[in-house]
Each structure stands twice: as C-alpha cells, then as structure tokens.
Amino acid sequence: MSTAKVQDEKNSDDEGLKPEPQKEGGGLFGRLFGRRKKEQESEPEKDGVPAGDAAASKPEIEIVPEAKDSVSSSEISEPELKSESESDPESGLTPPQSQIDNSKDTNETVSPVESDSKAKAKVAAVETAESVDEVETVVIASDVSSAPPADTQPKGLFSRLKNGLAKTRKQFVGTLDNLFYGDKEIDEEFLEELEEILLTSDLGVKTSYRLFSQIEEKVTHKELENPAHLRDFLQNEIGTILKRSESPWEIDNKPYVIMTIGVNGVGKTTTIGKLASIFTKQKKKVVLGAADTFRAAAVEQLMVWAERAKVPIIKQNMGADPAAVAFDTVQSAIKREADVVIIDTAGRLHTKVNLMDELKKIQRVLGKALPGAPHEVLLVLDANTGQNAISQAQMFHQEIGVTGLVMTKLDGTAKGGVIVGVCDELKVPVRYIGIGESIADLRAFDSSDFVNALFDKV
C-alpha cells in the first residue's frame, strides 16, 4: 500500500504539469508504465539527471530562451549563426534565440548533430544555475574571459590630465613623498635633501631657491614642523605661481591675428592645426597662413591640418618671403570676414640674431596689414627641453614680446615641472597645454586641475 501511495503522489505531481490531466492506461500498471515511458524519453536529453530533478527544473528550461538573448556570439556555434532557417533573407537580421529554439517544434528539417548540440547547450546552461539571473551571470563571466583586455586608459578630462602628467608626478612628487615618508623631523639633513630635489626637478633655479628660502624661514619660525604640512605648503605655493598665469583668452578683434613662434621641433604646426579645430568647433571662421617657407614639407603638413579642420589656408612656394605670406593671409582673412587668423612661422634658434630679426619683420608687416596685429604672439614650448625652455621663453619674450604660451608634450617627459619656472619668471598667460596626440589632448590651461593632477589629489 505504501508503494502505491508514493506512486500516486508522484503521478499527481507529474499530472500537475500538464494542461489537461488524462490517464495513460487502465489501472496501476498502466499509470506506472506511462510514467516510466516518460522517464525513458527524457533521460537522453537530461544526461543522467534523475526524473524528480528534471521535473522540478522543467519551468526553468522553458525560460532559458529569454536568458539566451544575452548570450554572446562567441558562445553560439558556427552552424547556428549561419543557418538559413535562422536568418531572415529580406532583412538580413538574425532572429532572437527564443525564435531559434521554438523552431524545433515546427516541421522544418534539422540535422541530428545540430539538434543534439542545441539540446546539450541548453541543458548545460540550466544545470549550472538555479535561475535565469545565474545563467546571465555565467554568460557574462564567460564573455569577460574570452574578450580582449579592456582599455585601461582613464576616461574624463581630469583623468587624461592626470595620466599625461604621470611621468612628471613620479619624478617630482614621487621623490618628495619618499623624502616625507615616515616619522621624520625637519632637520638640517632633511632640508639638504629637499634642496637637492627642488634644484633637480626642472622647476628652474630661481624658482627652486625662492621656494626653498620660504621653507627655511617657516621652519625657523616653527611654522612648518611636519613633513605632511611641508608637502601641502609646496602644493599651495606652486598653485599660486601657476594661478597668476591662468587668464581667459578673449578673442576681441575681428580678425584676431595669432602669430606662433618657437624653436625647431616643438610642435608649432601641430598646435596650429589643433587650435584651428578648436576655434572651428566654437563656430569661428579661421584662416591659416603658411609662413614657414623654409622647412621642407612644412606647408604640406599645415595643408593636412587645414583639410582636417576644414579651413582655408594661404600659401606660396617654398623659399618665398614669409612676411609676404603673412601679409596676404591677413588681407584674405579680411575679405572672407574671418574671425581668427593663425600664422605659422619657421622654427628658429632663439640665439640666432638674424633669425630673430626675421620674426620682427613678420611682426611689423602684420601691423601694416591690420593695425594692432598681431593681437597674440603665441610661444610654443616643448616640455622635453626642461629648463632650457625657460631660457627660450626669456629670449623670445625679450626680442618679440610674448603674450601667450602653449606647453606641449607634457605626457612624454618627466620634466613637466618646467612650466612652473616659465610661469614664475615670465608671468605670461598659459593658453593651452598638450598632454597627448589627439585634438582633445590640447586643452585649455587650468591651474587648479594641473596642480591637483600633479600632486595626485582629486
């Protein structure tokens, strides 16, 4: 009697899964035979899963097609992706996985190998999870393991700046932190090491000595007794120096003439191209002047940037008078009613008198073409040159009169601290800094962001 009751209870559970209960045969033998027949039919598909477990997991098998929508193509076999029965020839789209699974119930012919692989894939997915959420988790994990390594490049403006200053931060701030680390007292030996770090950090000799003198005075008056406070003091002082060179760039003339200068290889032409793109995005009409008629391929390089920014360029043959090119550029910009004119000039050593005189000539001719021009003399400096950039800036400022700075290639050097020395000695606004090769990496200078990124503080 106990056996019959157990069998009746199991049969009642099985019958509860059917839409319309019906008897498989007369008597106990018929019902028992019908249940065993179902178990034998489901056994190959379940790969040895007991009948009770299979029955309990049946509702989960029915919702697997919904979870399969998130399965990546790397987990679907090649025949499934390219089967004619699974694609729409008119739309060219692959139907959802739920439609692919439901197609088994139709009269379409499916190969035994393909059918068997689909069944095993479903069963394996359900057996490794107890819910649809767990199936999705398994799929995501497999996608991550099979996907290529994610791009670890930091996103966002501040993150790109922080990443671009990584070498300078490691060289300058990292060395300071090694000195400040631990429970130390600010004694004579400590100050000697600090002085050496400042002098070798490309801040510039004058700036380094001025900062060190302030530190000595505060230590003497017991205003600085903790290395942590000393670190904050240096950060604040450097921030103050850079803040004086932060000024909004107002384009208040039409056309606004920008004359770019600098030594060879600092990135003048590239900077001009990026500035043209920036001004164009600001809805300004820009005209470029290729007055670098000395360097081979300089005109062609500027033409490429003009094409990228979709702006006109005024040029002449190589060897032409650069002052004449500058004059023609301004006249053309006036006729076109342009907003901004950017003149490219040949790179030249700041120690060569004759080359500096040629720059003065271009400057005078621009003033004749348009009274008041050039409105901006933009000096481009390469951070890789270190403290030599300070002497470059001093000479160009003395001979031409620099009104704005662009510091390039900060991402490729540990000498980025030179910008502090340049700003401290020239007190000229820094317009842009370059921290990479893309146009987005030429960004307007923000002293607070720069200092926070340099000292690794968000």
N, C-alpha and C positions, 0 to 999 in steps of 0.2 A: 504493500500500500504506500510506503514512503517513497519508493521509486516512482510510482505513478504520479504522486503529488508533485515531486520535483519536475518531472517531465511536463506536467500540466502548467506549472508556473513558468518554465522556460518557453513553452509554446505560446503562453499568453503574452510574454514579453515580445516574442517574435511577431505575433499577430498584431501587436500594438503598433508595429512599424508599417503595416500595410494600410492602404487607403480603405479597403473593404475586406474584412476578415472572411475567409472561406476555408472550408475543410479540405485537406489534401486526400483524404480517403476515409473509409468507414473504420471505426474502432481505434483502439490504442495503437495497434500495429501500423495502420495506415498513417496516423499522425506522426508516429516515430520515424517511419520510413521517409515521409516527406521532409522532415527536419534534417535527417541525415543526408538526403539528396541535396538540400541547400548548402549544407556544410561542405560537401564534396565539390560543389560548383564554385564556392567562394575560396576554397583552400588554395588553389594555384595563384589566385590574384593577391592573396594576403601573405604569401611566402611564409607559411607556417604559423601565422598568428592564430591563437585559439578563437573558437567560434564566439565565445562570450565577449572577448575583447573586440573582435571585429564588429559585432553587433552594437557594442557601446560606442565605437568610433564612427559608425556609419553617418550620423549627421555631420561630423567634421569633414568627411570625404566629400559630401555634397557642396560644401562651401569652399573647397580648395580652389575651384576655378576663379573665385573672386580674389583670393590671395595671389593666384598666378599672374594677375595683371601686372604685379610689380616685379615679376621675375625678369632678370636681365637677359639679353640675347646670348650672353656667354654661357648661360645655363640651358639653353634650348638647343637641341641637336640640329645639325645642318638640314636634314630632310624636312624637319618641321618648319624651318624658316623659308624653304624654297618650294614646298609642296604646292601644286597647282590648286588643290582643293582648299587651301587655307588662304589664298590671296584673291583679291578682287581685281580681275583684269581691267576693269574700267577705271577704277580709282587708283590702282597701284598701291593700295594700303593693305597691311596685314590685319585681319580681324582680331578682336580681343581673344585671349586664351580661353575664356569661357565658351566662345563660339567654336573654337577648335575642339574642345573637349566634348561639347554637345553633338558634334558632327559624327561621333561614333554611333549614335543611336539611329542615324539615317541609313539609307540603302547604299551609300557610296562605298566603293571598294577600297579597303585599307589593307596594306600588306601586313602579314602576321608579325614581321620583325618590328615595323613601326608601331603597331598596336601594342605589342608587348613592351616596348621601350617606354611608351607613354604611360602605361599602367604602372610599371615599376617606378617611374619617376614620381607619380602621384603618391603611391603607397609609401615610398621612402620619405617624401616631404611630410606626410601626415604622421608617420611613425616617429619622426624626430621631434614632434611638437604636439602639444595637447590643445592648442588653439590657433586661430588664424594669426594672431599677433605674434606668436612664437615662430610660425612659418615665415612671417615677414622678417623677423629678426635674423633667422638663419640665412635668408636670401641676402640681406644687407651685409652680413658678415662675409659671405662668400664673394659678394661684389667688391668689398674693400680689399680682400686678399688677392683677388685677381686683377684689380685695377692698377694702373701705373701709379707711382708715388705722387702724392698730391703736391701742388705747388706751395712751397713753404715761404714764398715771398710775402712779406707783410703787406696788408692792404690798408688803404686810407692815407691821407696826406701826411699826418704826423708819423705814421709807421714807416712810410717811404723815406721821410727825412731822417728818422732815427736809424734806419738801415743804411742810408747813404753816409751818415757820419760815424759808422761803426768803427772804421779804422782809426779815425782821429780820437774817438772816445776811448778806444782800447789803449792807444799810445799815451794820451794825456791824462784823462780822468782815471783810467785803469792804474797808471803808475802812481797817481796821487792816492788812490784808495789803498794801494799796497803799503804806502807810507803811513797812512792814517789808521790802518787796520790794527786792532788790538788795543790794549790798555797802555797807551803811551803818554809820556809827558812832553810838552813842547819845550825842549831844552836846546842848547847850542848845537848839538849834533843833529837834532831833528830839523832845525832851521837851515843848516848847511845842505842837507839832502833836499829840502824843499826849494832852496835857491837854485840848485842844480837842475831840478825838474823843470822849473819855470823857464830857465835860460835855454833848455834844450827842447822846449815844447813848441817852437816856432811862433810864439806869441810876439816875438820881437824883443830886442834887448831893452829898449827904453820902457816898453810896457811891462816887461818882466820885473825890471828893477823898481819901477813905481809901485807895482803890486806888492813886491817883497818889502819895500820900505813901509808901506802901510801895515803889513802884517807885523813887522818888527815893533812898530810903535804901539800897536794894540796889545801885543804880548807884553811889552814893557809896562804898560799901564794896567795889566791884568784884565784886559777886556776880552782876550782870547786865551783860554786855558785848556780847551778841549779840542782835539783834532776834528771832531764832528762839526763843531762850530766854525773851525777854520775852513772846512770844505764849503759850508754854507756861505761864508764870507767871500770866498773866491768866486762862487757861482753868482752871487749878487753883484760883485764888482764887474765881472765880465759882462753880465747882463746890462749893467748901467752903461758900459762903454759901447756895446752894440746898440742899445736903445737910442743913443744920440745919432746913430747913422741910419735909423729907421724913419723914413719920410715918405708920405704918399706921392706917387708920381702923377702929377697933374698935367694933362695934355691940354694946354690953354691957348695954343695958337693953331691956325689953320692956313697952310700946312705946318705941322710941327716937325722940325728937321732934327734928326738924330745923327750925329757923326760918331762912328765907332772907331776906336783906336786900340792899339795893343801890340805886343811883340809877336814874333812868328810862333804859330802853333798853339796859341792859347784858346782857339775856338771862336774867333770873331764871326766868321761866315756862318757857322752852325748856329751861333747865338742869334744872328740877324734873322736867319730863317725861322727859328722858333718864335722870336718876337713878332715876326710878320704873321705867323699863325695865331698867336695870342691876340694881337690887335684886330685881326680879321674876325675872330670869334666875338670880339667886342663891338662888331658892326662898324668898324672903322675902315676907310679906304686907305690902302697902303701902296706906296711906290718904292721900289728898291733901286739903288744906284750902285752899279758895279765899278767903283773907282779903284779897285785893286787890279790895275792893269800890268802889274809887274810879275806876280806869281803865276806860273803855268797852271792852267785849269781852274784858276780862281773864279773866272767869270762863269765857266760851265757849272761849277759847284753851286754858285749862287742862283743860276738859272734853274737847277733842280729844285732848290728850296722855294723859288718863286712859283714853280709849277705846282708844288705840293700845297702851298698856301693860296694858290690861285690869285696871285697879284702880279701886276706888270713890273717889268724890270727894264731899266735904261742902261745900255752898254755900248761900248765901242771896241775896236780891235785891240789886241794885246799890244802894249807899248804906247798906247795913246796917253795924252796928258790927263792924269786923274782929276785935276782941278776942272778941266773942261767937262768931264763926265759928270762931276758933281753939279756944275752949273746947269747942264742940260736936264739933269734929273729934277732939280727944283723947278725949272721952267715948265717941264712936262707935268709935274705934280700940281702946279698952279692951274694949268689948263684943264686938268682932269678933276679939279676941285677935291683933291685928296686930303685926307686928314693927317696922315703921318708919312714922312719921308725918312728912309733909313739908308745912310751912305756907308758902304763898305770901303775901307782903306787898306793899303798894303801893310802887312806886318813888318815892323822895323825895330831894330835895337834902340833902346832909349839912350844909349851912349853915343850914337852917331848923329853929329850936329847937322849934316846935310839932309839926312832923312827927316829929322825933326823940323827943319826949315820947310820941307815939302808939305808937311802936315799943316804948318802955319799958313802956307799959301792956299791950301784947300779951304781952310777955315775963313780966310779973307774973301775968297771967291764966293763962298756960300753966303757971306754977309752982303755981297753985291747983288747976288741973285734974289735975295729976300732979306730986307733989313731986319736985323735981330737974330738971323740964323748964324750958326746952328744954335738951336734952343737947348740942346743937350749934347755934351761931349761925354760919351759913354766909354769908359775904360774897361776892357775885358782882361781879367787876370786869371791865371791858371794856378790853382791851389797846390799843384805838384811842385811848383818852384819854391815853395816855402818862404823863407824870409827874404829871398830875392824879389818876391812880389812887392815887398814894402819899398824897396829902392826903385823899382819900376814905377810904382804909383807916385812916388815923390818926384821923379824926373818928369813924367808926363804932366803932372799937375803944375809943376813949375814952368814948363815950356808952353803948354797948350791951355791949361785951366780945366781940370776935370770937374764935371758936375754930377756924375753918377758912376757907380761901379757895378760890375757883374763878376761874381766869383764862380768859376766853372770847375768841373772835375773834382768836386769835393768827395765823391764816392770812391775815387780810386787812389786816395792818398791818406797818410796818417798826419799830414801837415796842415790840416784844415784850420788849426788854431791861428794861422797867419791872418785870417780875416779880422781877428781881434786887434792885432798890431796895426793893420791897414786902417781900420776904423779909428783907432786911438790916435794915430799920427796925422791922418788926412782930415778926419771929421767930415767926410763926404758921404752922401746917402748911398746905401747899397740897394740897388733896384731889384736885382734878381740873383739867385744862386742856382747853380747846376748840380744836381745830385744823381744824374743818370743820363742816358742817351735819348730817351723819348721826349716828346714835347711837354708832357705832363711833369717831367723831372726838372724843367726850368721853371722855378716857382718864385713868386714874389717873396721878398725877404721879410721875415717876421722874427724879431729879436727874441721874444719870449719862447716861441716854438724852437728856435735854434738852440738856445741855452738849455731848455728842458731836454731836448733830444741829445745834446752833447753830454749833459750830466746824467742822462738816463733816468729822468724823472718825468712822469706823465702828468 
